[in-house]
Amino acid sequence: MAVQDDAVIGFVRTMSDGAFAVYIADILVLPDNQKQGVGSQLLRGVLDHYPMKTFHHQVLIAERDADGFYRRMGLSAVGAFGLTAFIRTRDN
Ligand SMILES: CC(C)(COP(=O)(O)OP(=O)(O)OC[C@H]1O[C@@H](n2cnc3c(N)ncnc32)[C@H](O)[C@@H]1OP(=O)(O)O)[C@@H](O)C(=O)NCCC(=O)NCCS
């Protein structure tokens, strides 16, 4: 969680078995605080907390607009590994 002047300005949520995989389920920075390094600091904290020398993969579902952000952080689209992501939501 990122806090400024006692207010939450960003957060990242993760799920992990603590051994093999970590799923990043949402990373969000308030519009007024975007493009100031908050998101990359939050994501870097997660990626470092679940290091690739221990974990097999770190994965997330990205909003199309956020593609560039994740690529900059060293992640690759699943298609590059011959994988497909599947999803079921309340809306379909
Ligand atoms: C995507 C998001 C988390 C990025 O957080 P942020 O605090 O704005 O990102 P940072 O300031 O740490 O940016 C790090 C780098 O990524 C770049 N970047 C940020 N958002 C980007 C985007 N949407 N597309 C491409 N590049 C982006 C920045 O320009 C910066 O590059 P630099 O290091 O060359 O200056 C934030 O914009 C956000 O909450 N967006 C709305 C919600 C959303 O889309 N969440 C992702 C859901 S999957």
The ligand as an ORCA input file, in Angstrom:
! r2SCAN-3c Opt
* xyz 0 1
  C      -0.824      1.398    -14.397
  C      -0.488      2.141    -13.094
  C      -0.594      1.175    -11.899
  C       0.970      2.663    -13.192
  O       1.292      3.355    -11.981
  P       2.110      4.710    -12.016
  O       2.386      5.120    -10.610
  O       1.392      5.703    -12.859
  O       3.450      4.244    -12.760
  P       4.923      4.824    -12.592
  O       4.868      6.292    -12.390
  O       5.639      4.039    -11.542
  O       5.510      4.510    -14.036
  C       6.646      3.685    -14.255
  C       6.981      3.761    -15.731
  O       5.914      3.186    -16.498
  C       5.382      4.163    -17.385
  N       3.930      3.989    -17.432
  C       3.054      4.224    -16.438
  N       1.805      3.916    -16.833
  C       1.919      3.496    -18.129
  C       0.987      3.034    -19.096
  N      -0.341      2.951    -18.808
  N       1.440      2.681    -20.322
  C       2.767      2.760    -20.611
  N       3.709      3.187    -19.736
  C       3.278      3.539    -18.501
  C       5.773      5.504    -16.817
  O       5.814      6.493    -17.812
  C       7.125      5.190    -16.229
  O       8.114      5.185    -17.236
  P       9.574      5.817    -16.989
  O      10.199      4.964    -15.930
  O      10.242      5.741    -18.307
  O       9.324      7.212    -16.509
  C      -1.392      3.366    -12.850
  O      -1.279      4.240    -13.957
  C      -2.871      3.020    -12.650
  O      -3.292      2.767    -11.521
  N      -3.665      3.041    -13.730
  C      -5.111      2.813    -13.660
  C      -5.452      1.413    -13.198
  C      -4.782      0.363    -14.033
  O      -4.776      0.412    -15.258
  N      -4.227     -0.601    -13.299
  C      -3.640     -1.728    -13.899
  C      -4.663     -2.796    -13.914
  S      -4.046     -4.204    -14.700
*
